[in-house]
């Protein structure tokens, strides 16, 4: 009898767990591989915890767990892998540099391709049969990348999806993200994503930052949001709510940042820092030829990689020779991720070029002493997690800001690509190889790791919290529902100025009246004296 009760109790528990399993829909319309790498561990973990996860993306996972369904977007747009040609960074605009406007111009140009990419993908998503089939099903929560598109929000509405939305960011907030949950992005101390300065700005930087903060909000509104809405409405032949209003239905934003690396910014309950949630702390096997090359070095190894978007082999030959020349003067060996190399590496003196590297595993290897990277947030997160100092050579997007922060927190030094020479590179590498910098990197790594819970666990907790409570748990601030005038107290300021004007006028009228009475009194006394 007792055994039978145990069986029934176990069955009840299993049934309860099954009932609590949520239907999770992940929508990721961006073509960048590095972006998807951030989200995969969260989605996989949710499936492993019993939730039914459906993921729409350009990068289906290998060996998915149970309860995990992939819907591939492959083929509708080109993938963001090794597509950046370094030749474009060779010749800057001399006039813009003379006027001090080169950084502003870079940021404006960096964002332009995002609009074209978003509209191209959106125009194909509206009639993509596998997506249509997915959106017709019921879900308990939607996870969507908050980057350069709101098309998925519009399509979700078309198919009647009225469930909580969690926005996922691979970086700090985009300039159009803050208004969705009412978080403060005051440009006086919150740098735009693409800034080359930190929160401690001088007057010119605050002026530039304010302009860019406003510009990018307007740019996204008119170059992407309204045009995506037009694409959706034209295809379905009917009006939908403004995408800006649909975006304000966002319940939670999970950002792939942590303040000890990415800087302190205002937070509210609906904005959670989960920087490092993509890190896989399980050790994988390093290719034997790389392991052998490292272990045979008596003085350690320096790792060089410009990430997955940049095609390093497009670098002009003179620049490649210059880098090789600088690195050959080190006593350390160097491993360089370089697409055009032999199957088991191309050796040039103390430098070995390899097609692919297990980057995080190498950074955690005891032989690797320092890292030369482009300032992509994933690589920087891996470096700070491993406690390895960096030379950051930024190119585009958030990389200049990441480079500035690496220098500010003591993780490394920054070296802009246009300033890259044999001597400047050698000096920068020698700096990060110094005992002081290596000690500093280990210290900031310990600070970065010192959290209440691991970043992936934090992301899972908040996702499941939204699943449990939905719209009943209000995580946004009231600022979300204020217009520009109300949010910036312009109406209050106007009322204050008006009150002062009214008081001044009243005071003037009273003073005039008093003076008239006084003059009349004086005049009366003078008349009495005459009589």
SESE-709961 format. One record per residue (C-alpha): x, y, z; residue in three letters. Coordinates in steps of 0.02 Angstrom, whole numbers, plus 32768, in hexadecimal, padded with zeros to 4 digits. Layout:
! residues N
XYZALA
...
! end
This chain:
! residues 531
800080008000UNK
808D8078802FUNK
80E680517F8CUNK
804680737F2CUNK
8032811D7F82UNK
80E681477F57UNK
80C581207EA1UNK
8028818D7EA0UNK
8086821B7EF7UNK
811482117E79UNK
809882137DEAUNK
804282AB7E34UNK
80E883077E42UNK
811782DB7D8FUNK
806D83157D53UNK
808183B77DB4UNK
812D83D47D68UNK
80E883B27CBBUNK
8058842B7CDBUNK
80D584B17D0FUNK
813E84987C74UNK
812E85367C0BUNK
812385497B4FUNK
81B385BC7B22UNK
81C8860E7A77UNK
827086597A48UNK
827686D179B3UNK
832287037975UNK
8320875778C9UNK
83D4879878C9UNK
84568743785CUNK
84EB875878D0UNK
853186B47913UNK
857F870879ACUNK
84D2874879DEUNK
8485869B79DCUNK
851586567A43UNK
84DC86C37AD4UNK
842A86827AD4UNK
844785C87AB4UNK
847785967B67UNK
83DA85E87BB0UNK
836885957B31UNK
83BB84EC7B47UNK
83B284F77C05UNK
82F985247C01UNK
82D984877B99UNK
8342841E7C10UNK
82D7845E7CA0UNK
823B84177C4CUNK
81F984AD7BECUNK
81C284947B38UNK
823485077AD5UNK
821D85387A1EUNK
82A885A179D2UNK
82A08600792EUNK
8350863578F8UNK
83D5862F7871UNK
843F85B878DAUNK
83EF8513790BUNK
844784C0799DUNK
84A2841B7992UNK
8461838C79FDUNK
83CA83E97A45UNK
838283A97AEAUNK
82D583607AFCUNK
824683DD7AF2UNK
82AE84497A7CUNK
8270847079CDUNK
82D884D0794DUNK
828A853478C0UNK
83158569784BUNK
8319860F77EEUNK
83B085D77789UNK
83A8860D76D4UNK
833D86A976E4UNK
83D587197704UNK
8492870E7706UNK
84E386DA77AAUNK
85508750780FUNK
85F086EB780AUNK
8696873677D3UNK
864287BE776CUNK
86A3885977A5UNK
872B888E772AUNK
87BA88E27787UNK
87EC894376EAUNK
875E89BD7711UNK
87B989F677AEUNK
88568A2C7752UNK
88258AD97715UNK
87C98B4D778BUNK
87828BF6775BUNK
880B8C77777AUNK
87928D0A777EUNK
87238CB67800UNK
87BB8C93786CUNK
87F38D48785FUNK
87468D817896UNK
87418D007922UNK
86A68CAF78D7UNK
86F18C0778A4UNK
86AD8BAB793CUNK
85FD8BED7921UNK
86058BBF7868UNK
86428B107895UNK
85B08AF3790AUNK
85308B31788DUNK
85788AC37803UNK
85868A2B7875UNK
84CA8A297893UNK
84928A4177DFUNK
84A4898A77A7UNK
843689537839UNK
839E89A577E9UNK
83B789507742UNK
83D188A77796UNK
833588BA7802UNK
82C388EB7772UNK
830688637700UNK
82E787DB7780UNK
823D882177B3UNK
8200882576FFUNK
8222876976F5UNK
81E3873A77A2UNK
813187777781UNK
811586E67708UNK
819086647748UNK
812585C5775CUNK
8186857477EDUNK
817986167852UNK
80C08627782CUNK
80A385757869UNK
81018599790AUNK
80A6863C792EUNK
7FFC85E7791FUNK
8020857F79BAUNK
800885B47A70UNK
809685E97AE4UNK
80AC86267B96UNK
813E869C7B76UNK
819D86E17AE1UNK
825887027AE2UNK
828F87777A57UNK
833587C97A30UNK
833188847A4FUNK
83AB88C379CDUNK
8383890F7923UNK
82D188D47904UNK
822188D3794DUNK
81D9886E78BCUNK
81BF87D47929UNK
8157883979A4UNK
80E3886E7918UNK
80D387BE78D3UNK
80B187787980UNK
802287F47992UNK
7FDA87C678E8UNK
7FCA87127921UNK
7F7B874279C6UNK
800C87277A3BUNK
7FDE87867ADBUNK
8060873F7B52UNK
80F2878D7BB2UNK
818887BD7B48UNK
823D87B27B84UNK
82BD88137B20UNK
836D87CC7B15UNK
8404883A7AF0UNK
84B388027AC3UNK
84F688AA7AFEUNK
84C589427B63UNK
841E89917B3AUNK
840289D07A8BUNK
83CD8A867A8BUNK
831A8A537A64UNK
831389D17AF0UNK
83098A3E7B8CUNK
825C8A877B66UNK
820F89D97B5FUNK
821E89BF7C19UNK
82388A727C54UNK
82EE8A687C88UNK
83568B077C91UNK
83D18B217C01UNK
84018BD67C29UNK
848C8C017BACUNK
84E48C697C30UNK
852B8BCA7C7AUNK
84EC8B367C10UNK
85568B227B73UNK
85038AE67AD3UNK
852C8A347AA2UNK
85AB8A687A1FUNK
86068AEE7A85UNK
86C38AF57A90UNK
86BB8B407B3FUNK
867D8B027BE8UNK
85FD8B537C5DUNK
867C8BD67C95UNK
86648C4F7C04UNK
86A48CFD7BE5UNK
86368D857B9BUNK
86578D587AE5UNK
86378C9F7B06UNK
85938CC67B5FUNK
85628D337ACCUNK
858B8CA67A52UNK
85378C257AC0UNK
84968C8A7ACEUNK
848D8CA17A12UNK
84A98BE879F1UNK
842E8BB27A78UNK
83A38C167A23UNK
83DC8BEF7972UNK
83DC8B317988UNK
832E8B3379D6UNK
82EB8B957942UNK
83528B2E78C6UNK
830A8A897906UNK
825A8ACF7907UNK
825A8B0C7853UNK
82D98A9977FEUNK
82A189F4784BUNK
820889F478BCUNK
818D8A52784CUNK
81CD89F977AFUNK
81BB894D77FFUNK
810A897B7832UNK
80E789AC777EUNK
812C8905773FUNK
80BC88A477B7UNK
801F89097795UNK
8038890376D9UNK
804C884676DBUNK
7FB48823774AUNK
7F4988AF7705UNK
7F1888F777ADUNK
7F54896E7833UNK
7FAF893478CFUNK
7FD98995796EUNK
80728A047965UNK
810F8999797BUNK
814A8A1A79F9UNK
80B289F17A65UNK
80C989367A4DUNK
817F894A7A83UNK
814289987B26UNK
80EF88F27B50UNK
819E88B07B76UNK
819A88667C24UNK
8255884B7C3EUNK
82FC88707BECUNK
839087FB7C08UNK
843388527BD7UNK
84D787F87BB9UNK
853888717C27UNK
857788817CD9UNK
85A489277D27UNK
865588F97D5FUNK
868588EA7CA6UNK
8603894F7C48UNK
85EC89E27CBEUNK
85698A147D3DUNK
84C28A477CF2UNK
84148A647D39UNK
83B289C37D57UNK
82FE89987D7FUNK
82B588EB7DA5UNK
828A88D57CEEUNK
833F88E77CB5UNK
83AF88597CF0UNK
846B88487CD2UNK
849987977C9DUNK
854487B77C4FUNK
859F87127C38UNK
850686A27C2BUNK
854A865B7B88UNK
85EA86187BD8UNK
85FD855C7BD8UNK
866A85307C6CUNK
867F847C7C34UNK
872C845D7BEDUNK
873384217B3AUNK
87C583CE7AE2UNK
884384477A96UNK
8886840979EDUNK
892983A97A0DUNK
899284147998UNK
895D84B379F6UNK
897984607A9FUNK
8A2684297A6AUNK
8A5284D67A28UNK
8A2185257ACEUNK
8A7484A67B40UNK
8B1A84B77AE4UNK
8B2185717B0AUNK
8B8E859B7BA0UNK
8B4B864C7BAEUNK
8A9186357B93UNK
8A1B86607B05UNK
89BD86F87AC4UNK
891686DB7A6EUNK
88DE874879DBUNK
882D87447992UNK
87BA87C47940UNK
871D875D7958UNK
869D870D78E5UNK
866087A47880UNK
870987E77847UNK
8762878877BDUNK
8815879E77F4UNK
885B8763774DUNK
8816880376FDUNK
88988866775CUNK
891288C176E6UNK
89B4886176D5UNK
8A1F88EF7719UNK
89B688F377B9UNK
89C2883677CCUNK
8A80883D77B6UNK
8A8888CA7835UNK
8A28886478B7UNK
8A9587CC7898UNK
8B31883878A9UNK
8AF68881794FUNK
8AC487D97999UNK
8B6687877961UNK
8BC287F879DAUNK
8B6A87A67A6EUNK
8BB787147ACCUNK
8B0786CB7ADAUNK
8AB786627A52UNK
8A1C86A479FBUNK
8980864B79BDUNK
892286B1793AUNK
8873868478FDUNK
888A869B7842UNK
8810864F77C6UNK
888C862C773AUNK
890685B5778CUNK
893784FE7781UNK
88CB847777CDUNK
893C84687865UNK
897B851A7868UNK
89F585857805UNK
8A9485A97865UNK
8AF2864D784DUNK
8B7C865578CEUNK
8B2A865E7979UNK
8A7E8681792CUNK
8A0885F478FCUNK
897086207893UNK
88DB85AC78A8UNK
883085A87854UNK
87CD858F78F3UNK
87EF859779ADUNK
878F855B7A47UNK
87A3860C7A8AUNK
875E85FC7B3BUNK
87BB855A7B5BUNK
885D85AA7B20UNK
884386457B8BUNK
883185D57C24UNK
88CF85747BF7UNK
895F85937C70UNK
89D685B57BE0UNK
896F86457B98UNK
89A486E87BE8UNK
894B876F7B83UNK
88CA878B7AFBUNK
88C888007A64UNK
881488177A2CUNK
879D888D79D3UNK
873388BA7A69UNK
869D884C7A40UNK
863D88377AE1UNK
864087797ADDUNK
86FE87727ACEUNK
871487F67B54UNK
869E87987BC7UNK
870586FB7BADUNK
87A6875A7BD1UNK
876687A67C74UNK
871E86FE7CA9UNK
87C886AD7C8CUNK
882587407CDBUNK
889287607C42UNK
88C688147C14UNK
889C88597B68UNK
88D988C87ADDUNK
883589037A91UNK
8838893A79D9UNK
8785897979BCUNK
8732898A7912UNK
867589A97918UNK
85D689A1797EUNK
85EE89947A39UNK
86A689667A29UNK
86ED8A167A47UNK
86868A257AE7UNK
86BA89777B1FUNK
877089A67B00UNK
875E8A447B68UNK
870F89E07BF6UNK
8798895B7BF0UNK
881689E47C0CUNK
87B08A387C94UNK
8794899C7CFDUNK
8847895F7CEBUNK
882A88CC7C76UNK
889C890D7BEDUNK
88CA89987B75UNK
887889D57AD7UNK
88CE89EF7A30UNK
88628A3479A2UNK
887D89DB78FCUNK
88AF8A7B78A2UNK
893A8A947924UNK
897B89E3790FUNK
8A3689E278EAUNK
8AC089677912UNK
8AFC89CF79A5UNK
8A5089FA79EBUNK
8A19894379E4UNK
8ABA89057A34UNK
8AAC89867ABFUNK
89F6895B7AE0UNK
8A1888A07AEAUNK
8AAD88BB7B5DUNK
8A3E89257BCDUNK
89B9889E7BE2UNK
8A40881A7BFDUNK
8A86887D7C8FUNK
8A7088377D3EUNK
8A0888CF7D71UNK
898A88BA7CE4UNK
897B87FF7CFAUNK
895A88197DB4UNK
88D9889F7D8BUNK
8880882B7D11UNK
887687A17D93UNK
882F881D7E11UNK
87A6885F7D9EUNK
877E87AB7D6FUNK
875D87807E25UNK
86EE881A7E37UNK
869087EA7D98UNK
867387387DD8UNK
863987737E85UNK
857B87677E73UNK
84E9871E7ED3UNK
84C586A27E48UNK
8516866F7DA6UNK
84DB86D67D10UNK
848486447CB8UNK
842A86177D59UNK
83F486CD7D69UNK
83B086CD7CB7UNK
8351862A7CD5UNK
8308866A7D79UNK
82C5870C7D2EUNK
828186B37C95UNK
822386387D02UNK
81E986C67D73UNK
819887197CDCUNK
814B86717CADUNK
810386617D5DUNK
80BB870F7D72UNK
80B1875A7CC4UNK
8067880A7CBBUNK
803688057D73UNK
80EB88247DA7UNK
810B88D57D68UNK
81C688E57D4FUNK
81C889857CE9UNK
81C98A387D2AUNK
813E8AB77D10UNK
81B68B197CA1UNK
81878A9E7C17UNK
80DD8AF17C05UNK
81178BA67C0AUNK
812D8C0C7B6CUNK
81C98C737B4AUNK
81838D107B9BUNK
81498CB77C39UNK
81E58C4C7C49UNK
82588CE27C41UNK
81E88D4F7CB0UNK
81DA8DD17C27UNK
81258DF07C5AUNK
815B8E097D0FUNK
81E88E7D7CD8UNK
816E8EDD7C6BUNK
80F38EEB7CFCUNK
817F8F277D6DUNK
81B68FAB7CF0UNK
81018FDF7CD4UNK
80E78FED7D91UNK
817F905C7DA0UNK
814190CA7D11UNK
809490D77D62UNK
80E091007E0CUNK
814F91847DBDUNK
80B991D17D65UNK
805291CE7E05UNK
80E392187E66UNK
80F5929E7DE1UNK
803A92C67DE7UNK
803D92CD7EA5UNK
80D6933C7EA3UNK
808493AE7E23UNK
7FE693B87E8EUNK
804B93DB7F2BUNK
80AC94647ED1UNK
800A94B37E93UNK
7FC394B27F43UNK
806594F67F87UNK
806A95807F04UNK
7FB395A97F25UNK
7FD795B37FDFUNK
806C96267FC2UNK
800696917F4CUNK
7F7A96A07FCEUNK
7FF396D68057UNK
803E975A7FE3UNK
7F9197A17FC2UNK
7F6C97AA807CUNK
800C980D8098UNK
7FDB98898011UNK
7F3498AA8069UNK
! end
